[in-house]
Amino acid sequence: MKKLMLCALLLGITVISSAADILLEFKYAGKNVFVANPIRANGTFCSYTITVNGQQINLESSVSSSSFEIALDEMELKRGDAVTIVITHYEDCTPTILSTH
């Protein structure tokens, strides 16, 4: 988690992690967000809900895999638009943000 926070600070991205949410806030730069989604001890995947700018997105098949892409390029965003992503996950695991720009 310390590495994630350091990378976020260097990239100008705000990342806040609580018991079951990861919050990403950044300006859209034309790229998608990639997430590593670990498997829990019971065999289910860590993440279960994704919201982008307050809208829950349908990633049912993606969230049920070890990594997934949040396709911002398929949303009505322009470069420089503010983006807020909330990844809700189980408390016994933490997904890893692989790229955000």
C-alpha positions in Angstrom: 0.0 0.0 0.0 2.9 2.4 0.7 4.2 1.9 -2.9 0.7 2.6 -4.2 0.5 5.8 -2.2 4.0 7.0 -3.3 3.2 6.3 -6.9 -0.1 8.2 -6.6 1.6 11.2 -5.1 4.2 11.2 -7.8 1.6 11.0 -10.5 -0.7 13.7 -8.9 -3.4 11.3 -8.2 -5.3 11.2 -4.9 -5.7 7.7 -3.5 -7.6 7.1 -0.2 -8.0 3.6 1.0 -10.4 2.6 3.8 -11.6 -0.7 5.1 -13.4 -1.7 1.9 -13.0 1.2 -0.6 -10.3 2.5 -2.8 -10.9 6.1 -4.0 -9.0 7.4 -7.1 -9.3 11.0 -8.1 -7.5 12.3 -11.2 -7.8 14.3 -14.4 -8.7 12.1 -17.4 -5.7 11.8 -19.8 -7.2 9.5 -22.4 -6.2 6.2 -20.8 -8.0 3.4 -19.1 -7.4 2.2 -15.5 -6.1 -1.4 -15.0 -6.6 -3.2 -11.7 -5.1 -6.4 -10.3 -7.9 -8.2 -8.5 -6.6 -10.8 -6.1 -8.4 -14.0 -5.1 -9.5 -14.3 -1.5 -9.0 -17.4 0.7 -12.5 -18.6 -0.1 -11.9 -18.5 -3.9 -13.9 -15.3 -4.7 -12.3 -12.2 -6.1 -11.5 -9.1 -4.0 -13.4 -6.3 -5.9 -17.1 -6.4 -6.2 -18.4 -2.9 -7.1 -16.9 -0.1 -9.3 -18.3 3.4 -9.6 -17.0 6.1 -12.0 -18.1 9.7 -11.2 -21.0 8.4 -9.1 -22.3 5.9 -11.7 -21.9 2.2 -10.9 -20.4 0.4 -13.9 -21.2 -3.1 -15.0 -18.0 -5.1 -14.7 -19.5 -8.3 -13.5 -17.5 -10.5 -15.8 -14.3 -8.4 -15.3 -14.5 -8.2 -11.5 -14.7 -12.0 -11.6 -11.1 -12.2 -12.9 -7.6 -11.6 -11.6 -7.3 -8.3 -13.4 -9.7 -6.0 -15.2 -9.8 -2.7 -17.1 -12.0 0.2 -16.4 -12.7 1.5 -19.9 -12.8 5.2 -19.4 -12.3 5.6 -23.2 -15.8 4.2 -23.7 -17.3 6.9 -21.4 -18.2 10.5 -22.4 -15.1 12.0 -21.0 -12.8 14.7 -22.4 -9.1 15.0 -21.6 -8.8 17.1 -18.4 -12.2 16.0 -17.0 -12.2 15.1 -13.3 -12.6 11.4 -12.7 -13.5 9.8 -9.4 -13.4 6.0 -9.2 -14.5 4.0 -6.1 -13.5 0.4 -6.1 -15.3 -1.5 -3.3 -13.7 -4.6 -2.1 -13.8 -7.1 0.7 -11.8 -6.2 3.8 -9.5 -9.2 3.8 -7.9 -8.2 0.5 -6.9 -5.1 -1.5 -6.9 -4.7 -5.3 -3.8 -3.1 -6.8 -4.1 -0.2 -9.3 -1.7 -1.0 -12.1 -2.1 2.2 -14.2 -4.3 5.3 -14.1 -3.2 7.4 -17.1 
